[in-house]
Every structure is written in C-alpha cells, then in structure tokens.
C-alpha cells in the first residue's frame, strides 16, 4: 500500500471525527485544516494512482465535508420547502 493511500485513510478518519464535533466554530476550523491538508494529498494520490481513483477520492471527500450553508441556501429557495417564505403572505 502506498503512502498516499495510507495518509488518505487517516484523512478520512480525521474527517469523520471532525464531522462529529458538537460545536460549530471548532468544526469550521477543522474543515479548513482538512481542506488545506486534503488538496495536496489528493494531488499526490492522483499522480500515484491515476485520475479515476483521484476523482473517486474527491467525491468521497466532498461527501464527508458537506457545506451546510450551501444545502440550506438551496433548500430555502425551493418553493415547497418550509424555509421558503413568500413576502406577500
């Protein structure tokens, strides 16, 4: 097993632990650190193992590091959603 795969496994473990943090400020700091470490790691993994594994790793990392405000913004614009408020009502 290559060093890139071992470090990617540790990155995924750390990302899963960061998602479980109860406080929002600590989670944002952990997310920023994970992104800063994950981008070069993703490049290294892609160079060693090819673009298919690199894209699969990118998709898995994006699924773990969800962006809650983006999801909230997209859901609130949907007319049938409870967060969508019509000013005319």
C-alpha positions in Angstrom: 0.0 0.0 0.0 1.4 3.4 -0.9 2.0 6.3 1.4 -0.7 8.3 -0.4 -3.4 5.7 0.3 -2.3 5.4 4.0 -2.5 9.1 4.5 -5.8 9.3 2.7 -7.2 6.7 5.1 -6.0 8.8 8.0 -7.5 11.9 6.4 -10.9 10.1 6.1 -10.7 9.0 9.7 -9.9 12.6 10.8 -12.7 14.0 8.6 -15.3 11.6 10.1 -14.2 12.6 13.6 -14.4 16.3 12.7 -17.9 15.9 11.4 -18.9 14.6 14.8 -17.8 17.7 16.7 -20.6 19.3 18.5 -19.6 23.0 18.2 -19.8 24.9 15.0 -16.7 27.1 15.4 -14.5 24.1 16.0 -16.0 22.3 13.1 -15.2 25.2 10.7 -11.6 25.3 11.9 -11.3 21.5 11.4 -12.9 21.7 8.0 -10.4 24.4 6.9 -7.5 22.3 8.2 -8.8 19.2 6.4 -9.2 21.1 3.1 -5.7 22.5 3.4 -4.2 19.1 4.0 -6.5 17.2 1.6 -5.8 19.2 -1.6 -2.1 18.3 -1.8 -2.9 14.8 -0.6 -5.5 14.4 -3.4 -2.9 15.6 -5.9 -0.3 13.1 -4.7 -2.9 10.3 -4.7 -4.0 11.2 -8.3 -0.3 11.3 -9.5 0.4 7.9 -8.0 -2.8 6.0 -8.7 -4.4 7.8 -11.7 -7.4 10.1 -12.3 -10.1 7.5 -11.7 -9.0 6.9 -8.1 -8.4 10.6 -7.7 -11.9 11.5 -8.8 -13.4 8.8 -6.5 -11.4 10.2 -3.6 -12.5 13.7 -4.4 -16.2 12.7 -4.5 -15.8 10.8 -1.1 -14.1 13.8 0.5 -16.7 16.2 -0.8 -19.4 13.9 0.6 -17.8 13.9 4.1 -17.0 17.6 4.2 -20.5 18.8 3.5 -21.2 22.5 3.3 -24.3 23.0 5.5 -25.0 26.6 4.4 -24.9 25.7 0.7 -27.5 23.0 1.3 -29.6 25.3 3.5 -29.5 28.0 0.8 -30.5 25.6 -2.0 -33.3 24.1 0.1 -34.7 27.5 1.2 -35.1 28.6 -2.5 -37.3 25.7 -3.2 -40.9 27.0 -3.2 -42.3 23.9 -1.4 -39.8 24.0 1.4 -40.7 25.1 4.9 -37.9 27.7 4.9 -39.2 29.4 1.8 -41.3 32.4 2.9 -43.3 34.4 0.4 -43.2 38.1 1.4 -46.8 38.5 0.0 -48.2 36.1 2.6 
